[in-house]
């Protein structure tokens, strides 16, 4: 068989019957990893940022992240329109009398919310925002890795149908009728027995793991070592983060199934369902947002290089600047 079955023992709940999920725990681990990496930089550079200041900074950034991620997810990615009609449900974690948590978060919305909160906090403390942002962005990708692992454990945000040998059959993915010629062809290619079936669950790209690897581990290694050591001005790491994440995510979007109903806002190539990759000229909402990130990174790179900020306001013994 040229595919992998999703592990049956891997469940979203940490303890069956309790509303505590691996996804939520992974978010906590992600925040903790970013916090610890930021503190390492504070100590290495001997910055005049106290533990309380760091905790407050991260508190407001996490709050902004949750607000932004939830708002953009519900108002942009949800196609039912229910959150526009009943906006109080955006942060209502119950459904039919049961606790379900906040299901649905947008990375791009979270980024906007966290940046907004950081800007406001830096203004309050009279810190250089780009100075702080560079240290935060150098830490973020490693934390982001755990969030995507949480998506994998949940069996969500999977990719498009594939015949690669590491394709995974996710339990909650859409099933396809075996009367379709393309379904039979793919099943034959991967050695899947569909005899007697009316519908079949085909392997998908594990796009969550692709993102965890490239947008998480690889991007963190790039930023933490060569970029962080060779940067000449503040804002450079933040620029490289925006460009790096945007580039990695843009290409991974080609194998990640877009949200149902959004599909391809820009469709130049052949008409195709969102679960198949038939043209590189059809672009998802995620790719549009990532292009915006790359553009913002380039603009920030030019701006920060021109200003050549030093951020001395948070160095021990430094002057405000």
CORFENLIN-V287234 format. One line per field, one symbol per residue. phi: phi as a letter, one per 20 degrees, with the letter a starting at -180 (. if undefined). psi: psi as a letter, one per 20 degrees, with the letter a starting at -180 (. if undefined). A space follows every 50 residues. Layout:
# CORFENLIN-V287234
phi = ???
psi = ???
This chain:
# CORFENLIN-V287234
phi = .eaceggfeedfefcgndfddffffffffffffffffffffgffeleecf ffffffgfgfffffffffffffffedeeefnffffcfffgdeecblndfd meeocdffffffffffffffffffelefffffgfffffeggffggfffff ffffmclfeegbdffefdeefdffedfffffffffffffemeedfneebc eefcfffffffgfefdffffffffdfffedfdbfoffffffffffgfgfg ffgfdefffgnelcgdcdeffbffecddbedddegfffffffffffffff ffffffelfdmffdefmeefb
psi = plrpppphioqhpgopiqloqhgghhgghgggggghhghghgghjlqlor hgggggghghggghggggggghghhghpjhjhhhhmhiigkokqpljqpi anooqpghhhgggggggggghhggilqoghgghghghhhghhhhghghhh gghikrkrarprjqijqpophjqpqqpiipghgggghghjkpojpiqhqq oqqqpmhhhgghggiegghghghhegghhiqiqqigggghggggghgghg hhhhipprpphgdnhoohaqpqqijqoipjjpprhhhghhhhggghgggh ggghhghlqhkiijqpjrqp.
